Amino acid sequence: MALLFLGKTQCPLCGEIIYSENDVYMFSHFISQNNRLWKYSDSSIHKNCFDKWKDKNEFLELYKIKTGQSYF
């Protein structure tokens, strides 16, 4: 599971720090390094950033394929 240190962890999409007042999605490691989206696997991401992310649907489809379950 992704580690989240509030006030220290950076969102991989925007680069900003995640604080306690932020809504966050956390993903376990599920993508291998040969996939272009691998760095977002095993990460904590601002909900607002994730919801606007152009690769959101592809990422969630990979999550479903690799884990056998939907994230939402």
Backbone hydrogen bonds in HBPLUS format (Angstrom, degrees):
<---DONOR---> <-ACCEPTOR-->    atom                        ^
c    i                          cat <-CA-CA->   ^        H-A-AA   ^      H-
h    n   atom  resd res      DA  || num        DHA   H-A  angle D-A-AA Bond
n    s   type  num  typ     dist DA aas  dist angle  dist       angle   num
A0008-LYS N   A0005-PHE O   2.81 MM   3  5.38 146.2  1.92 148.1 148.4     1
A0009-THR N   A0005-PHE O   2.90 MM   4  5.28 157.0  1.96 149.9 151.8     2
A0007-GLY N   A0018-ILE O   2.76 MM  11  5.76 178.3  1.76 156.8 157.5     3
A0018-ILE N   A0009-THR O   2.81 MM   9  5.75 152.9  1.89 171.5 178.4     4
A0011-CYS N   A0016-GLU O   2.83 MM   5  5.62 164.9  1.85 159.8 161.0     5
A0015-GLY N   A0011-CYS O   2.77 MM   4  5.04 144.2  1.90 142.3 152.3     6
A0022-ASN N   A0019-TYR O   2.97 MM   3  5.47 163.2  1.99 118.6 124.1     7
A0047-LYS N   A0023-ASP O   2.85 MM  24  5.38 168.5  1.87 136.2 134.1     8
A0025-TYR N   A0045-ILE O   2.86 MM  20  5.29 166.7  1.87 158.6 161.2     9
A0045-ILE N   A0025-TYR O   2.79 MM  20  5.29 164.9  1.82 159.7 165.0    10
A0027-PHE N   A0043-SER O   2.88 MM  16  5.43 164.2  1.90 158.4 163.7    11
A0042-ASP N   A0028-SER O   3.07 MM  14  4.29 141.3  2.23 105.7  98.8    12
A0035-ASN N   A0032-SER O   3.12 MM   3  5.95 162.8  2.16 127.0 128.8    13
A0038-TRP N   A0035-ASN O   3.06 MM   3  5.42 165.8  2.08 122.8 123.5    14
A0040-TYR N   A0037-LEU O   3.07 MM   3  5.80 161.5  2.10 123.9 129.5    15
A0041-SER N   A0038-TRP O   3.01 MM   3  5.25 152.1  2.09 109.1 117.9    16
A0050-PHE N   A0046-HIS O   2.94 MM   4  6.17 169.5  1.95 157.2 160.1    17
A0051-ASP N   A0047-LYS O   2.86 MM   4  5.99 164.6  1.88 156.9 160.9    18
A0052-LYS N   A0049-CYS O   3.21 MM   3  5.40 134.8  2.43 100.7 112.2    19
A0053-TRP N   A0049-CYS O   3.06 MM   4  6.05 117.2  2.47 141.5 158.0    20
A0053-TRP N   A0050-PHE O   3.15 MM   3  5.02 149.3  2.25 100.0 109.3    21
A0056-LYS N   A0053-TRP O   3.22 MM   3  5.28 165.1  2.25 111.0 112.7    22
A0059-PHE N   A0055-ASP O   2.92 MM   4  6.05 164.1  1.94 160.8 165.9    23
A0060-LEU N   A0056-LYS O   2.88 MM   4  6.13 162.2  1.92 156.4 161.0    24
A0061-GLU N   A0057-ASN O   2.95 MM   4  6.09 149.7  2.04 144.5 152.9    25
A0062-LEU N   A0058-GLU O   2.99 MM   4  6.25 157.5  2.04 148.4 154.1    26
A0063-TYR N   A0059-PHE O   2.93 MM   4  6.20 153.8  2.00 145.5 153.5    27
A0064-LYS N   A0060-LEU O   2.98 MM   4  6.21 157.5  2.03 143.9 149.1    28
A0065-ILE N   A0061-GLU O   2.94 MM   4  6.20 160.0  1.98 150.2 155.7    29
A0066-LYS N   A0062-LEU O   2.81 MM   4  5.93 171.4  1.82 158.3 160.5    30
A0067-THR N   A0063-TYR O   2.86 MM   4  5.80 156.7  1.92 149.2 155.4    31
A0068-GLY N   A0064-LYS O   2.82 MM   4  5.08 138.5  2.00 130.1 139.6    32
